[in-house]
Amino acid sequence: MCGFDESTSYPEPEENSMAPEAPQAEPADTGAEAPEHPRSPYASSPFTGYYDTHGPRPAKEKKHPLKPLGKLWPKALALVLAAACLFGGIAIGSRGAGNRQRQLEALEAELRALEARLDKLDRSAPTAYTPLPAGEVLTPAQVYARNVASVVGITCDSTAVIGGQSIQTTVTGSGFLLSEDGYVVTNYHVVAEAATITVVTQDAETHEAALVGRDTTADMALLKVEGEHFQPVTLGSSTELAIGDMVVAIGNPLSALEATQTVGYISGKNREVSTDNNVVNMLQTDAAINSGNSGGPLFNMRGEVVGITTAKYSGTSASGASIEGLSFAIPIDDLKKSMEDLMTQGYIRSAYLGIRGMDVEAAAVDTYGLPKGTYVESVEPEGAAAAAGVQPKDIITALGDHPVDSFNALARALRAFQAGDRTQITVYRGGQTLVLDITLSERPQDQEDAGSGLLPESGDYQQWYDYFRRFFADTP
């Protein structure tokens, strides 16, 4: 325990001594004598402070936490807020970029799924849009400019006997050049009774034409004129057409309006139209087709031939309503093989069954529950159908993968095959459905041989029968 000797004397401190010494507080006046406190051991210290000689120490000022920044604190606060916004924007931007990437990936996935669905659509369905093949799409004016030189006029002179008198008649139509060396395509009904055939090109040159061959089941004929360096057309695809596609027809309507163009749309497909006791599969269009247009080309908007203009419905219906905008063309895909065969072989090497048939009557379908199809009237002994086991009174309901609900459907199905092809034929017999293997034969040439178009001068019954049989489509 330390102590101090009170008897020890110390010198007085100097006036300017800075020894820190807390001032003694004045006792409060409470009216009573304040108690005496013990004397501080530092009371006699020789060191004194500034406030010992200059008065009491001032009260210590309380500092504000932002006062050191003074006038700078609003700027500092703004800087802090700006930094926060900057870092927040970077974070939001990064998150937005990620969202955009995810959205793009989701959109690409939807597009891939849509393309897959479009690939599965039936192109022949009316609701399915089928774009033209990749390539340049032309305006109607460009289609005309590129192809008008390939369209020809056809004039046929013939002699008809009416009431015992011979009358000279003239039939006019249209056609188109298929090759540079002068092959011309037209409708068979334009040249069917012709004694002479004249082809007129757009530069007014006249050429005598020969009938090379015909496809009577599709109303098509192939002509040949002498010459070179003709401008041929380009063949397209009628299968790829969709209802609503624009088309262009060029021809010579009324035998006087040469090189007339009309524009329309595909209004229907697979229409069965009767022409000269024959039913032909047709494209329907609202492009104007008139007398003289028969045999002319129908173009798509790439300038490719997709059909042969053939017929129109006009006048009034049974109820008296006017008929407008019903024109028809033979699909070019139904004719490509026939045209190639005629150019290379001179005849059509088409598939042949060797039967005579007809449609199953609707009354028999409703009354007896028979299937729709081709009723077999007779079977040629040496034909493909006989070899496969087809019998009279059978009903043919399918050929290969092609369903058959009528005689014309069977004729169209045969166009998908060539002579020598092996397939199956489905028949209904005695309440049972039979599937028979068949090897298709070749149609006899005398049924597709063009000849001169004249009646035979002489011959036996079979020769006359064979001549007239060529004009009927009841022997597929």
Buried (B, 14 or more C-beta within 10 A) or exposed (E): EEEEEEEEEEEEBEEEBEBEBEEEEEEEEEEEEEEEEEEEEEEEEEBBBBBBEEEEEEEEEEEEEEEEEEEEEEEEEEEEEEEEEEEEEEEEEEEEEEEEEEEEEEEEEEEEEEEEEEEEEEEEEEEEEBEBEEEEBBEBEBBBEBBBBBBBBBBBBBEEEEEEEEEEEEBBBBBBBBBEBBBBBBBBBBBBBBEEBBBBBBEEEEBEBEBBBBBBBBBBBBBBBEBEEBBBBEBBBBBBBBBEBBBBBBBBBEBEEBBBBBBBBBBBBEBEBEBEEBBBBBBBBBBBBBBBBBBBBBBBBBBBBBBBBBBBBBEEEEEEEEEEBBBBBBBBBBBBBBBEBBBEEBBBBBBBBBBBBEBBEEEBBEEEEBBBBBBBEBBBEEBBBBBBBBEEEBBBBBBBEBEBBBBBBBBBBBBBBBBEBEBEBBBBBEEEEBEBEBEBBBBBEEBBBBEEBEEEEEEEEEEEEBBEBBEEBBBB
